[in-house]
Amino acid sequence: MANKTQEVGGIHFPFPFTPYSIQKDFMAELYRVLEAGKIGIFESPTGTGKSLSLICGALSWLRDFEQRKHQEEARLLETGTVPLSDGKEQPLSLSSSCKETPDTPRPAGEPDWVTQFVQKKEERDLVDRLKEEQVRRKKREERLRQIRHNAQLKYAAKRVRQEEEEMERLLCLSREMLAAGAEAEPREPLASGEEELVLAEYESDEEKGAAHGVDEDEDDPEEEHVTKIYYCSRTHSQLAQFVHEVQRSPFGKDTRLVSLGSRQNLCINDDVKTLGSAQLISDRCVEMQRSKHERNRAEEEKPKRRRQEHWATCPFYSYERLQLLRDQVLVGVKDIEQLVALGKEARACPYYGSRFAIPAAQLVVLPYQMLLHAATRQAAGIRLQGQVVLIDEAHNLIDTITGIHSAEVSGSQLCQAHSQLLQYMERYGKRLKAKNLMYIKQILYLLEKFVTVLGGNIKQNPNTQSLSQTGTELKTINDFLFESQIDNINLFKVRRYCERSMISRKLFGFTERYGTVLTSSREQPRLAGFQHFLQTLQPTVAQTAVGPVEEGEARLPRPASPLMHIESFLAALTTANQDGRVILSRQGSLCQSSLKFLLLNPAVHFAEVVKECRAVVIAGGTMQPVSDFREQLLACAGVEAERVVEFSCGHVIPPDNILPLVICSGPSSQQLEFTYQKRELPQMMDETGRILCNLCTVVPGGVVCFFPSYEYQRQVYAHWDQSGLLARLAVRKKIFQEPKKANQVEQVLAEYSRCIKVRSVTPRPWVQRTAGSILGGLKLWLYNLDWYFPQCCGQAGGTVTGALLLSVVGGKMSEGINFSDNLGRLVFLGPRCVVMVGMPYPNIRSPELQEKMAYLDQTLPRGPGQPPPGKALVENLCMKAVNQSIGRAIRHQKDFASIVLLDQRYARPPILRKLPAWIRERVEVKATFGPAFAAMRKFHREKSVPS
């Protein structure tokens, strides 16, 4: 791809092609935000090249920043001084942020020679550090250059791997021979003093160095974290898409990029991957590394010990191979799939290899959860101090932070965890130390009190327990602790014990073995009762665990220990009292009841990010309304208003390529207002069907209709089927429904795509009317050549003109990554229509939403003439969902579409102001259906035929 460098404001931005003017503005503003260390809120609609603008703008700044830094380091190493504002020079202090001027106050009575000595020492220390950093940088660059250009290193690494594999194979054969010999003939007892003549367990210096190197240098402290950009998005598919954009950009060859993921995505150990659950995979991996460390310490303490215990370690956790994998990761830009393939080839763990590459990386790509959760961030080796963070697809950032730090446990999980832990303590109690027993009893006490506060009995089966009191109750954290009678327990210590002891992992291993473990006659009845109890709680799990899985049968992920979920709930209870609430949901039975922690203030966790980072950019295609980000996230996180910069650009399409309509009434003059009270009326559902029937007669190609919820979509579909409207729609469009199951989405989209792609050879009547002219004849000829009009599933000459997809706001198909060019429109300039039925307000009766509204009303100031913050939250949630759905209509510069908003409430000025600017500027409000239908017909006639 050609590199066409653009100069904007004296800054050079390499770009793969000539950018749009809005892309130039985007890159220039992004550059200024990063340079000034601001917090940016960037909005660039779908189809305007936001990803490339982020890549080229941010990496251009990083390029210039590194050049200035290297130049300054070279000058400092040469002179050891820094220029003052008056043109003079002074010695450099400890760091640029700690520069001392002549006016800096000194301790009273401090002699001048002391001050000079301290300054000179600081200068020498800084110069020494700069020299060391320069040496490390040159070594790294030379190492990567050799790997990039010298294939012999790759062959040498492959030869080393082959030698290790052969050595491991021979060792396995030797162990098998020893085991077979021991079974066939018992070993003779040794005479006194003869023990010293037997060889001890042997390990070469290289093997010891490799093994111990991982322990000592796990985080590679010798390598400093260079200034870098952390890019995060919501899903792995979005991250992979971004990485591919980097590969195609002018920075693709020279950028050191690392893709981070969870152990579940990166693990290549088949024995661990079969655990299924992400929590189990993570715990097992950590346990294997801990086993390796314990084995190394045992060998150091007792080098002459011949008979070692069995230690389960991971064969892919080798320091030398991880170092090589780290360098190979840094050489070229790779996504998660390529990283896994590289790890399998190198027989080195991609999870740890990518972690080792973080310090030297310039661009780190990772999912939301890894960056926004402090414990996960720390475990991954991510350091945000002085770095840049880009958060893409950030329209749901507040909900994401809230979801990450919320937790819910059911009554059955509490009972199951209590039973498991009690049986574990009874079986191994005599082997445990006093502190272990103390903490286990504290956890058992917590579980019992949690069940009691729900109204249940820990000693009874939760499936058969009926609760006398039902309903939902919200409490502050302190009130919940007092009511549960656990306020005397230090939850911080219990949380730390659970993390360090890995008791949930031990408990899971115990429950995995209870059916097959060999026990004494005294213990067998106890474990048999335990097994029966677990089967009553989870009969399907118990049954599948006993019988073997048939070949070809899909294996479900093994459920994690319920204590793992409870640990998250315990951690959430350590949140400050004012920042969260506990929801007690009491249903008919204990197993259906639950305890849920709700985070009310996501800013408390986001504050850590904005405090440490040099700059943070929140970007998305539909960021409106941005008041939520400013008030709930940034202001509450302590960010000054002057530090926040907003940037919003228009679209690249011509203004007349989009037709947004607000329709206030239908064909039979029925007023359209889909409130909870009115939307289920038969006349409202009939009017909606008539509107779609009319629209489908003038809109060829794909039509997507969004409903507020799955339940309402199902209800409307059933009503149309009964009234005959569904049959009328099926005459014009092939009808699809969004599935609830994620594994069915691709199949529905494929069928929808197939019906959109197939072309018709029959021209429409309005094309025939233009056939008398030369131009009309040419257009007719183009249609007969099957260029533009779609035909459903190959029914040539029929009346079906595409497909209608009934979708749900916020569902699996409302994200733009699903609606690619081949799915929502024709290959060339085919039209597309997006219909929004009603306004998708959240459930105002939800206890969680009511508590959130009350919290905002108490904490946020109310502006003059503005609604209460709680009411504004509800409107903003609704309009964010609308904007995210209708923003799918336009995907590229030559695209066009119509957007139909079916509800008269959209005509209100406060609602219209919350639409994206590029839609708001063109929206037309139609009080009756006739003018709206005429505008739709005229728009699609003009846009469907090439001029």
N, C-alpha and C positions, 0 to 999 in steps of 0.2 A: 504494500500500500504506500503510495507516494506521501512524502513528508512535505507539507506546505506550511512553513513557519509563518505565523502571524505576529505582527507587532502591534500591541495595543498599549498606549500610554508609555512607550519606551520599554515595554517588557516583551520578550520574545516567547511566544507560545507555539511549540511544535504541534501540528495537527495533521491527521491523516488525509484530510481533504479541506477544501475551502469551507470554513465554518459559517453558520448563520450569524447574523449580526447579534442576535440575542445570546449566542454561545460566546462571542467575544466579550460582551458585557458581563456575562456570568463568570468567565475566567478572570477578568480584570477585577471584579468585585471580590471574588474568592481569594485572589492573591492579596488584596489589600487587607482582608479580614485576617488571614494567616500571618501576614507581616506585622499587623498591629496587635495581635493577640486578642482578638475579639471573639464574641459568640455570635455566629451567623445563623439565620433562619432563611434557607434558600428554597424557592419554589420554582420548578421548571416543569411544565406540563409534559405528559407522556407524548413521545414523538419528537421532542425538541433536542435530543442528544444529551440528556443530563449526565449520563455516565461518562461519556467522553469529555464533557466539560469539567467534571470533577477530576478526572484523571489528569488531563493536560494542565488544568489550572493549578492543582495541588502539587503535582510533580515538578512543574516549572518553578514554583516557589521553593520547593525542596532543593532543586538543582542550584538555584541562585544562593540559597542559604548556605549550602555546603561549600560553594565556591568562596563566599565571603568569609566563612569560618576558616577554611584552609589558608586563605590569604592572610587573615589576621594572625593565625597561629605561626605561619612562616615569618611574619614581621616581628612577632613577639620573640620567637626563638632567636632572631637575628639581633634585635635591639634590647629586648627586655623591658621596654617602656611603652606607655600608651599616651596618645595625644590628649591634651587638655583643650577646653573650649576656647582658650585665648591663644592657641597655637603653640604653646609650650608643651613639653613632654614631662610626664611623671612616671615613676616606677609603677608597674602593674601590681595591684593587690591580689588577694586570694582568688577572686572571681569577678566577672563583669557586674554581678549584682551586689558586690561588696566593695566597690571602689571607694577609696577614701580621698577626699579632697583636703586641701590645706585648712579648710574651715571646719573639718570634722573634729568634734570635741574629744579631747583626750582626758584620761583620768587625771585628777588634780595632783600636781607634784611629780608627775612622771618625767624623768629626765629625757632630754632629746636623744641621747645615745641609745636609750631603751627603745624609743619609738623607731629610730632608724634601723636598729637591729631586727625588730619585729617585721618591719617592711621588707628588709632584704631577705629574711628567712622565708617570708611568704612568696617573694619573687622567685627564690630558688626552688621552693616546693612546686610552684605552678609551672615553672619551666621544665622541671623534672617530669611532672605529670604529662605535660604536652609532648615531651620527647617520647615517653613510654607509649602514649596514645598514637603518636605518629608511627612508631615502630610497629605496633600491633596492626594499624591500618594498612601499612605497606605489606606486612606479612599476609594479611587476609586478601588483599588485592592480588598479590602474586600467586597465592594458593588458588584462588578462584580463576585467575587467568590461565594457570596451568591446567586446571580441570576442564576449562572451556575449550582450550586449544590443543591439549595433549591427550590423545586417546590412550596412550600407553598407561597412564595412571588408572584409567577405568579397567583396562585389562589386568593390571597388577592387583587392583582391588578384587576383581573377580577371581583371580588365582588364589588370593588369600582366603576368600570365602570358600572356595572349593577345598582348600587344605583343611580349613576348620571343619567343614562338613565330613570330610574323610576321617579326621581325627575323632569326631563325635561318633561316627559309625563304628570305628574300631573299639572305642570305649564301651559302646553299647554291647558289642559282641563279647568283650571281656567280662562285663557285668553278668551277661547271660550265662557264660561259662562258669563263673564263680557261683552263681545261684544254682545252676544244675548240679555242680559238684557238691554243694552243701546239702542238697536234698538227697543225693545218692549215697553220700558217705559223710557222717558227722566229723567235725574237726577234732583232732586229738588235743587233749589238754597239754599246755605248755609247762615245762619244768620251771622251777624257781630260777629267776634271772634270765630265762630264755626270751621273755617279752621284748627285751631291748634289742634282740637280734632281728626282729621282724621289721620290715620296712614300714615306715609311716606313710600316710596318704601323701602323694606327691602332687605338687602343682608348680609349674614352671614360673620363672620370674615374669615372663610376658603375660601369662594368664593372671597372675596376681596383680600385676600393674593394670591390666585391662579391667579386672573386676573391681579393684580398689579405686581406680580412676573415676568410675561412675559415682562411687560414694563421695569422693572428695570434691569432684568437680562437676557435680550434677547440674548446677546452674551456671557453670562456666564463668566463674568470677573474674577471670583474667580479661575477659572481653567486655568493655563498657557498652552500654546501650547507646547507639547513635541516635541522633534526632530522626524520628520516623513518623509515618502517618498510619494510624489505625483506622481501617475502613470496616464498618460493620453494617450488616443488613439482616433481614428477618429470617430468610430461609437459605438453605444450602444451594438451592437452584438459582436464587438471585445472586449469591456470592459467586457461583460458577460462571454466571453470565457476566459479572463484573470482571472476573479474571480473564475471560476470553476477550473482553474489550481492551484490557491492558495489553494482552498479547498482540492485538491488532494495532495498537497505538504506536506512535514514534518512540515511546519509552519502553516498549516491550522487550528489547534486547538487553538493555543496560540496567534495568531496575531489579533490585534484590527484593523479591516478593516472597512472602511466606503465607500459606493458607493454613489456618488453624481450624480444628474441629474437635469434637468430643472423642473419647475413646471408642464409643459405639461406632463412629464413622471411620476411624482410622486404625482400629486394631486389626492385626493380621494373624493373631494367634487363634487358630480354629478352636482350641479347647476353651478359650475365654469367650469368644464370640458366641458360642452356642448357649451361653447363659441368657441371652436375649435381652434382659432388662438393662437399661443404661446404668442404673445404680449398681446392679450386681457386677457388671463388667468393670465399672470403675473401682469398686471395692476389691474385686479379685486382682486387678492389676496392681493396686497399691499394696495388697498383701504379698504378692509375688516379689515386689521390689523390697519390701520389708524383710522377707525371708532371705533374700540375697544379702542384705546388709547384716542380718543376724548371723548368717553362715560365715561371712567374712570375719566378723568380730570373734566368733567362736574359734575359728581357725587361728587367729592371732593369739588368743589367750591360751589355747591348748594345741601347739603345733605338732606334738608327738602323738596326739590321739588318733588311733588307727580306725576305729569304727565310728563313722559319723552318722548322725541322724539324717533322715530323708528331708531335703529342703526343696520345695516346689518353686522353681524360678522360671523366668521367661527366656526362651532361647534367642529372642530378638532384641534383648536388652544388653547389648555389648557396646562398651564405650568406644572402641575403635571404629566399629561399623556405624555407630550413631554419629561420630564426628565426620565420617566420610559422607553419610547421608545428609548431614547438615550442609556441607559444602555443595553437594549436588543440588540440594533444594535452592540454594542461593544463586546458583549459576543461571538458571532459566526460570521463567514464570510458569508455575504449575498450579492446577486446581486440585481439589481434594482427590478426585479419581486418579489423576496422574501421580499425585504424591503417594497414594496407596500402592500403585503399580511399581513405583520406584522403590518403595520400602520392601516389597516382596522380592524384587530383583536383588536388592542389597542385603536381604535378610536382616533388616534393621527396622526397629519400630518407628513407623511414621509419626506417631503421636509425640514421642520424646524427641525424635529427630527434628520435627518442626519447632518444638519448644527450644531446642538448642540453637536454632537459627534465628530466634527473635532478636537477640542483641545486635547482630550485624545487619538485620533487614532494614530496608528503607520503607517498605509498604507491607503492612500486616493485615490480612483479610480474615475476618472472624465473625461469627454470629452474634446477635444482640446479647444473648444470655451470658456469654463468656466475658463481655466487656462490662455489662451493667451490674453484675453480681460480684461483690467484693471478694468473697472467698474463692469463687471460681477464677477470678482475675489473678489473684495471688497465686493460686495453685498452678496456673498456666505460665507463670513467670512474666506477666505483663506489668510493665512499669510505665505509668502515665506521666510522671513528673517531667514537665517541659516538652511533652509530645503533642501531636495534633491528632484529633479524633474527628472522623467524618462518619456521621450516622445517616445512612440512606434509607429510603422508604420509611421515613420517620413519622408518618401520619398517625400511627398507633403507638408512639413511643411511650406516652403516659400509661396506657393500658398495659404495655409490655412490662414496664417497671413494676406496676402494681401486681401483675400476675406472677412475676418472678419471685416476689417477696411475700406472696400470700400462700396459705397452706390450709388444707382441709383433711380431717380424719373422720372416719365413720365409726359408729358404735361397734360394728363387727370387727373392724381393725383393732380397736382398743381391746376388746375381749380376746381376740386371737393373740395379740402381742403379749397380753398378761399371762395367758395360759402357756405360751411358748417359753416366756422368760421364767415363769415359776417352775416348769419342768426342767429347764436348763439349770436353774439354781439347785434344785433337789438332786440332780444327777451329778453335778460337778462341784457342789458347794464345799466339800471337804478339800478340794484341790485349789480353791480360790483363796486369795489373800483377803485380809480384813477389809481393805479399802474397796476391793471389787464387790464384796458382799454388801458393804454399806451403800454403794451407788446403785447396785441392782435392786436392793430393797427400796431405795428412794424412787427409782423408776416404777417399780411395782405399785408403790403408794400413789404416785402421780396417775398411773393408768386407772387405778381403782377409783380415785376421786373424779377423774374425767367422766367415767361411766356413771358415777353417782349423780353428778351435776346434770347429766342428761335424764336422770330418773330411772336408771337401770340398776341391775345387780350384776357385779362382775362374776359371780359364781354360777350364773345361769346362762343358758344358750341364748345369744342375742336374737336368733331367728324366731324364737318362740316367746320372747318377752314383749308384752304389750305395755305401752306407757300410758299412765293415767292422765298426764298433761301433754297436750300437743300444741304446736305453734312455733313461731320464730321469735327469738329474744336477742337483743343486742346489748352488749356490755362493754365498758371500758376494760382495758387490760387489768388494771388494779382491782376493779370490782369483781372480775372473773376469778382472779387469784384468791381474793378473800372468800367469795362464795364457794369456791372449790376447796377451801381450807388448805391451800398449798403455798400461802404467802410466806411461810417459814422456811421454805426450801430455796436454796440458791440455784436458780435455773441456769445461770451462767456457768457454774461449775459442772452441773449435770450435762449441759451442752458440750462443754470441753471434754468431759469424760467420754461421752458417746463418740466424739470425733476421734479421740486418740486411742481408745480401747477397741474401736471398730466392733462394738458389741452386736450391732445389727447384722453384720456380716457373719460373726460367730453363730448368732442365733439362726440365721438362714442355713448355715452349714449343718447345724444340729437338726433342724426340721427336715433337711434333705436326707439325712441318714437315719431318721428314727424308724423307718420301716425295715431296714436291712441291717442295722447295727446289731452286733452280737452282744447280748446283755445277760446278766445273771438272772436266775429264776426270781430273785427278789425284785429286780427292776423291770422285768418283762410286763407284769400286769400294769404297772404305772405307765409305761410307754404305750401299751396297747390302748389304755384309756385315753391317752393324749392323742393317739392316732385317730381314734373314733371321734373325739371332739373336733379335731381339725376337719375331718370328713364331713361333719354336720355343718361346719362353717363354709367350706368350699368343696362341695361334692364333686364338681367337675374337675377341679384341680387334682383332687386326690385320686380320682379315677384315671385321669390321663397319666398320672405319675406312676401308676402301677403297671399298666399295660404298655408294651412296646409300640412305638410309632410305626405305622405301616410305611413301606417305601413309597415315596412320592407324596405322602401326606404332608400338608403344610404344618410346620411346627410353630406353635404359638410361643411368644416370649414368656419365659418363666416369670411368675409374679415375684416382685421383690418382697422382702420381709416387711410386714406391716410396721415394724418398729422403725424402718427407714422413713416412712411417711410421718410417723409421730415425731421423729427427731426434727424434721422440718417445722412442725407445729411448735415444738418446744423452743426452737431457735427464734421463731416469729414472736413468741411471748416475751422475748427479751427486748423488744422494740419499746421506745419511749411511750408512755401512757397516752399522750395526746395524739400520737401519730397512727394509731391503729385501733381496731375494735374486734371483739370476739363475738361471732354469731352462733347462737345455740339453736340448732334446727331440730325440733322434736317432732318426729313423724309417728305413724301408728305403732311401729315396732322399733326396738333398739337398733337393729341392724340397718334400718333406713335412716336413723337419726345421725347427726354429725355435728362436729365442732369446726368452725372455720375462722381463720384469722384474716381480717380484711385490712390491707394497708391503705390509709387515708392520705398520707403525705408522701408521694413518690419522690419529692424533691430532696428528702433527707438522704436518699441513696445517690441521686444524681449530683448532689452537691460535692461529693467526693471526686467525681469526674471533672467537673468544671473548676474545682479548686486546684487540682494538680496539673491539669493540661495547660499548655501554652495557648491553644485555641480549640474551639469546638464548633463544628458545623453540623446543623440539623437540616437535612435536605429531603425533598420528596416531590412527587408530581402534583399532589393535591394537599397542600399544607393549610389551606383556609378552613376554618378561621384560626388565626395564629394567636389569638388572645389566650387560649389555653396554655400554650407553650410559655408565653411571657409571664402569665400570672401564677399558674399552678406549678410550673417546673422551674423557671429561671429566677423569678422574683423570690419565691419561697426558698430557693437554694442560695440566696444571698448575692445574686448577680446584679450589679448596678445597671440601671436602664441605659446609661451611656455606653456600656460595653456591648449591648445587643444591637446587631445590624440585621435589617430585613431586606431581602432581595426577592422580587417576583417578576418574572418575565412573561411576555405574551406568548402566543403560539406562532409556529412557522407557517401555518396555512393562511391563505387569503381570508379576509373577514367573511366573504360570502360563501365560504366552503363549509360553514356550520350554520344550522338552523335550530336554535334552542327555543322551545315553545312552552309556555305555561298555559294549560287548558283548564278552564274553570268549570265547564259544564260539558256534558256529552251530547250525542246525537238526539236524544229525546229530551233535552234541556234539563236533565238531572244534574243538580249541583254536585260537584266533586269535592268531597271533604271526607277523607278516609280516617276519621277518628276511631277510637276503640268502640264508641257507641254506635257508629253508623256503618262502618266498613263491612260488617257481616250481614247487612240488610240485603235481601235478594235483588232489589232494584239497583243497588250500588254494584254488585257483582255482574249483573246483566249489562249495565252501562259500560263497565270496563271491557267486557267481551265485545260489545258492539264497536267500541272505539278501536280495539285491536283488529277486528274484522275490516273496518274501513282503512286503517293504516296499512294493513297487509296487501290491499289492492293497489296501492301506489308505491309501496317500498319493495323493490326487488332485492334479492340477496338475503343477508342475515338480519334478523331482528332479535334483540335481546330485551326481555321484559323482566324487571326486577320487582319483587314483592318484599314487604317488610319482614316476613318470617316464613319458615318452612310450614308452619301450621296454617297460616293464611293462604299460602300458595296451594296447599293440599285442599283446603276448603273451597277455594275458588275453582280449582280444576274439577272437583267433584260436582260442583253446581253447574259448571258449563257442560259437563258430560251429560247431566240429567236434563238440562234445558235445550240441548241441541246446538249450543253455540260452539262447542268444541268441534263438532262435525263441520260447521261452517268455516271455522279457522283452518281445519285440516284440508279443505279444498284449496286454500291458497298457500299454506306453508306446512312443511313437515314439522311436527311438534315434538320438542324434547323437554324434559324436566331435569333440573339439577338434582343429582342423587345426594343422599345424606352420607353414604359411605365413600371414603376417600379413594378406595381402590376401584370405584366405578367411574370416577371423573374422566379418566383418560378415554375410556370406551365411549362415553357419551359425547365427548368433544370430537373424537374421531368420526363418529357417525354424523354429527352436526357438520363437521368439515366436509365430509364426502358429499352431503347434499348441497352444500354451498358451492363446491368446486365444479360440479357437473353443469354443463352449459346447455342452453336451449337453442334449437334451430328455428323456432317460430317467433317472428317479430311481433311486438305488441301493436295494437291498432293505431296508437298515436304515432308510431314510427311509419306505419303504412300511409298515413295521411300526408307525410312529408316526402313520399317517394316520387311525387311529380316533378320535383326539382332535381337538379344534378347532385346538389349536396345531399338531399334526402335520399336519393338513390345510392350514393356512396355509403351513407350511414346504414341503410338497409342491407347493403352488401356486407358491411362489417358485422352486423348482427347475425346474418346468415352464416358467416364464417365462425360463429360461436365465440365471439370475443367478450361480450359483456354480460348478457342476461343469464342468470343461473337457472338450472332446472333440477328439481328434486329427484335424486336417485335414478336418473336416466329416463324419466317418463317424457320422452320427446313429444312435443305437440300438446302436452297437457296444460292444465291451468296452474299447477303448483309452481311457484316462483322462488323457492328458497326454503329457509328453515326458520322456525320460531323457537327460541330457547327461553323457557320459563325459569328464571334464576332467583336467588335470594340475596338481599343486601347483606354484606358481610360474610357471605358463604364462600364456598371453595372456588367459585368461578368469578368472583368480583375483583380478584387480583389481576392486574394487567398481564402478568406473565403467561396466563392461560390463553388470553385472546390475542394470538399472533395474527399476522396478516392472512394466513391461510384459513383461519377459523371464523373470523368475524366479518369478512368482506370478500369481494372478488379479488382476483390476482391483480387486476389493473385498477380502474377507477370506480369499481362498483360501490353503490351506496350502502349505508348501514344505518339503522335506527335503534336508539336506546330509549326504552320506555321505563319511567319510574312511577310505580303505582303507589300513591300516598306518600306520607312522610314517615320514615322509619325511626320514630321516637323510641327510646328505650322504655322498658316497663317501669312506669313511675311508681308502681306499687312495690317494686323490689326493695327489700330492707337495706341492701347494700347501697343502692342508688340514693335512697332517702337519707341514709347516714352520711354519704359523701356530700350531698347537697347541704345538709345541716352543717357539716364541717366547713365547707367553703363559705357559707353565710357568716360563720363565726370568725373565720381567719382572714378572709380577703375583704378589702375595702370596696364599697359600692360607689361607683362613679355617678356624677350628676346626670340624671336622665337615663341611667342604665338600669336594666333589670337586676334583681338580686343575683349574686354569683351562682347560687344553686340552680336557678332557672336558666341562666346563661349556659351552665354546664349541659343541661338537657338539650337545649337547642344546638349547641356546638357538637355534641355527640351525634345528633341526627344529621346535621349538615356535613359533618366529616364523612359519614357513611354514604350520603348522597353523592358528594364530590368524588369519592373514591370509585363509585360505580359508574357514574356518567363520564368520568375522565378516561374510560376505556374506549370511547368512541373513535378518537383520532389517534393514529399511530405514526403517520409520516407526513411529509410536506405536501404531497399531492392528494392526500386523503380528504374525504368529506363525509359528513354524517348529520343526521337530525337527532335532536334530543327532546323528548316529550316528557314533561313533568305533569302528572295527572293529580292535581290537588290545588284548589283555589288558594290555600294558605301559602303556596310558593310566591304568590303575587305581592305579599306583604314586603314593604321595603326592608325591614330588619332581616328577613330571610334572604331576600335577593342580594343583600350586601355580603352575605356569607358564601356566595357562589364564587368560583374562580373568576378572576378579572376577564380572562379571554372568553368566558361563557357569558358572564354578566353583561358585558358591553353589547352583546348581540341578542339578548333574550327578548322575546316578544310575548306579551301577555294577551291571551285570547279569551274574552269573556264567554263566547259561544263556540260551538264546535265547527260550524260552517266555515268561517274565515280560517280557522286553524287547518282544516282539511284542505282548503284551497291553497294555502301557503305550502303545505307538505307536498301536494301534487305538483305545484309549480317548481319547487326546489328540486325534487327528484327527477322531473322531466329534464330540467336544464343540466343537472349534474350527471345524469346517467348517459347522456349522448355527448361524445367528444365534439368540441367546437372546432 
